[in-house]
Amino acid sequence: MYKLDTRSVSSLDHIVSIPSAASPTHGFQISSLVLLHGCFFDVGFARAASPSHPMMQRFEEWMARFGRVYTNDAEKWRRFQIFQDNVNYIETFNNRSGNSYTLGTNQFADMTFDEFLGKYTGASIP
C-alpha cells in the first residue's frame, strides 16, 4: 500500500496538488499525471526549441553573443520563455509612436525584472 504526503509537482504547483494516496491505484494515477505532464512539456519545448522557430533562433544567437549556457533543458526553456516575454515587451514598446528612445536586448534579456532587481540592487518586490 502506498502512502504519500500531500505535495505538489514542482512545475504544476499552480495547477494541480497531489493529495495523500492510500492505494496503489492512486500512485499509478499520480505517475500517469507526471508522465503526461512530461510529454506535454517535451512536445511544447520541441516546437519552440526547434532551430527553425524564429524566436528560438534569436535566443540561440543571443546566448552565443553573451556566452549563456544553462544547466539543463528545463532551465533553458524557462530562460527562453523569459527572453521571449522581454523581446515581446521590447518590440511593443519600440512600435509605439512618440518614444524618444528605443529598447533592445542586452545581457539581462533572460532575467525577469524582479530577478534583476534582486541580483543587482539588492531590492525585492513583495
MODELLER restraints for C-alpha pairs under 7 A, 6 or more apart:
rsr = mdl.restraints
at = mdl.atoms
rsr.add(forms.Gaussian(group=physical.xy_distance, feature=features.Distance(at['CA:1:A'], at['CA:22:A']), mean=6.71, stdev=0.5))
rsr.add(forms.Gaussian(group=physical.xy_distance, feature=features.Distance(at['CA:1:A'], at['CA:23:A']), mean=5.45, stdev=0.5))
rsr.add(forms.Gaussian(group=physical.xy_distance, feature=features.Distance(at['CA:1:A'], at['CA:24:A']), mean=5.94, stdev=0.5))
rsr.add(forms.Gaussian(group=physical.xy_distance, feature=features.Distance(at['CA:2:A'], at['CA:21:A']), mean=6.48, stdev=0.5))
rsr.add(forms.Gaussian(group=physical.xy_distance, feature=features.Distance(at['CA:2:A'], at['CA:22:A']), mean=5.72, stdev=0.5))
rsr.add(forms.Gaussian(group=physical.xy_distance, feature=features.Distance(at['CA:2:A'], at['CA:23:A']), mean=5.48, stdev=0.5))
rsr.add(forms.Gaussian(group=physical.xy_distance, feature=features.Distance(at['CA:2:A'], at['CA:24:A']), mean=5.71, stdev=0.5))
rsr.add(forms.Gaussian(group=physical.xy_distance, feature=features.Distance(at['CA:2:A'], at['CA:27:A']), mean=6.81, stdev=0.5))
rsr.add(forms.Gaussian(group=physical.xy_distance, feature=features.Distance(at['CA:3:A'], at['CA:20:A']), mean=6.56, stdev=0.5))
rsr.add(forms.Gaussian(group=physical.xy_distance, feature=features.Distance(at['CA:3:A'], at['CA:21:A']), mean=5.46, stdev=0.5))
rsr.add(forms.Gaussian(group=physical.xy_distance, feature=features.Distance(at['CA:3:A'], at['CA:22:A']), mean=5.42, stdev=0.5))
rsr.add(forms.Gaussian(group=physical.xy_distance, feature=features.Distance(at['CA:4:A'], at['CA:20:A']), mean=4.97, stdev=0.5))
rsr.add(forms.Gaussian(group=physical.xy_distance, feature=features.Distance(at['CA:4:A'], at['CA:21:A']), mean=5.44, stdev=0.5))
rsr.add(forms.Gaussian(group=physical.xy_distance, feature=features.Distance(at['CA:5:A'], at['CA:20:A']), mean=5.13, stdev=0.5))
rsr.add(forms.Gaussian(group=physical.xy_distance, feature=features.Distance(at['CA:6:A'], at['CA:18:A']), mean=5.85, stdev=0.5))
rsr.add(forms.Gaussian(group=physical.xy_distance, feature=features.Distance(at['CA:6:A'], at['CA:19:A']), mean=4.63, stdev=0.5))
rsr.add(forms.Gaussian(group=physical.xy_distance, feature=features.Distance(at['CA:6:A'], at['CA:20:A']), mean=5.04, stdev=0.5))
rsr.add(forms.Gaussian(group=physical.xy_distance, feature=features.Distance(at['CA:7:A'], at['CA:17:A']), mean=6.29, stdev=0.5))
rsr.add(forms.Gaussian(group=physical.xy_distance, feature=features.Distance(at['CA:7:A'], at['CA:18:A']), mean=5.51, stdev=0.5))
rsr.add(forms.Gaussian(group=physical.xy_distance, feature=features.Distance(at['CA:7:A'], at['CA:19:A']), mean=6.76, stdev=0.5))
rsr.add(forms.Gaussian(group=physical.xy_distance, feature=features.Distance(at['CA:8:A'], at['CA:16:A']), mean=6.74, stdev=0.5))
rsr.add(forms.Gaussian(group=physical.xy_distance, feature=features.Distance(at['CA:8:A'], at['CA:17:A']), mean=4.72, stdev=0.5))
rsr.add(forms.Gaussian(group=physical.xy_distance, feature=features.Distance(at['CA:8:A'], at['CA:18:A']), mean=5.47, stdev=0.5))
rsr.add(forms.Gaussian(group=physical.xy_distance, feature=features.Distance(at['CA:21:A'], at['CA:27:A']), mean=6.48, stdev=0.5))
rsr.add(forms.Gaussian(group=physical.xy_distance, feature=features.Distance(at['CA:45:A'], at['CA:77:A']), mean=6.88, stdev=0.5))
rsr.add(forms.Gaussian(group=physical.xy_distance, feature=features.Distance(at['CA:48:A'], at['CA:56:A']), mean=6.40, stdev=0.5))
rsr.add(forms.Gaussian(group=physical.xy_distance, feature=features.Distance(at['CA:49:A'], at['CA:56:A']), mean=5.71, stdev=0.5))
rsr.add(forms.Gaussian(group=physical.xy_distance, feature=features.Distance(at['CA:50:A'], at['CA:56:A']), mean=6.89, stdev=0.5))
rsr.add(forms.Gaussian(group=physical.xy_distance, feature=features.Distance(at['CA:51:A'], at['CA:57:A']), mean=5.85, stdev=0.5))
rsr.add(forms.Gaussian(group=physical.xy_distance, feature=features.Distance(at['CA:59:A'], at['CA:80:A']), mean=6.73, stdev=0.5))
rsr.add(forms.Gaussian(group=physical.xy_distance, feature=features.Distance(at['CA:66:A'], at['CA:107:A']), mean=6.01, stdev=0.5))
rsr.add(forms.Gaussian(group=physical.xy_distance, feature=features.Distance(at['CA:70:A'], at['CA:76:A']), mean=5.57, stdev=0.5))
rsr.add(forms.Gaussian(group=physical.xy_distance, feature=features.Distance(at['CA:79:A'], at['CA:110:A']), mean=5.22, stdev=0.5))
rsr.add(forms.Gaussian(group=physical.xy_distance, feature=features.Distance(at['CA:80:A'], at['CA:110:A']), mean=6.86, stdev=0.5))
rsr.add(forms.Gaussian(group=physical.xy_distance, feature=features.Distance(at['CA:82:A'], at['CA:110:A']), mean=5.47, stdev=0.5))
rsr.add(forms.Gaussian(group=physical.xy_distance, feature=features.Distance(at['CA:82:A'], at['CA:111:A']), mean=6.41, stdev=0.5))
rsr.add(forms.Gaussian(group=physical.xy_distance, feature=features.Distance(at['CA:82:A'], at['CA:112:A']), mean=6.51, stdev=0.5))
rsr.add(forms.Gaussian(group=physical.xy_distance, feature=features.Distance(at['CA:83:A'], at['CA:109:A']), mean=5.39, stdev=0.5))
rsr.add(forms.Gaussian(group=physical.xy_distance, feature=features.Distance(at['CA:83:A'], at['CA:110:A']), mean=4.56, stdev=0.5))
rsr.add(forms.Gaussian(group=physical.xy_distance, feature=features.Distance(at['CA:86:A'], at['CA:109:A']), mean=6.34, stdev=0.5))
rsr.add(forms.Gaussian(group=physical.xy_distance, feature=features.Distance(at['CA:90:A'], at['CA:103:A']), mean=5.70, stdev=0.5))
rsr.add(forms.Gaussian(group=physical.xy_distance, feature=features.Distance(at['CA:90:A'], at['CA:104:A']), mean=6.38, stdev=0.5))
rsr.add(forms.Gaussian(group=physical.xy_distance, feature=features.Distance(at['CA:94:A'], at['CA:102:A']), mean=5.51, stdev=0.5))
rsr.add(forms.Gaussian(group=physical.xy_distance, feature=features.Distance(at['CA:94:A'], at['CA:103:A']), mean=6.48, stdev=0.5))
rsr.add(forms.Gaussian(group=physical.xy_distance, feature=features.Distance(at['CA:114:A'], at['CA:124:A']), mean=6.75, stdev=0.5))
rsr.add(forms.Gaussian(group=physical.xy_distance, feature=features.Distance(at['CA:114:A'], at['CA:125:A']), mean=6.53, stdev=0.5))
rsr.add(forms.Gaussian(group=physical.xy_distance, feature=features.Distance(at['CA:117:A'], at['CA:123:A']), mean=5.49, stdev=0.5))
rsr.add(forms.Gaussian(group=physical.xy_distance, feature=features.Distance(at['CA:117:A'], at['CA:124:A']), mean=6.52, stdev=0.5))
rsr.add(forms.Gaussian(group=physical.xy_distance, feature=features.Distance(at['CA:118:A'], at['CA:124:A']), mean=5.45, stdev=0.5))
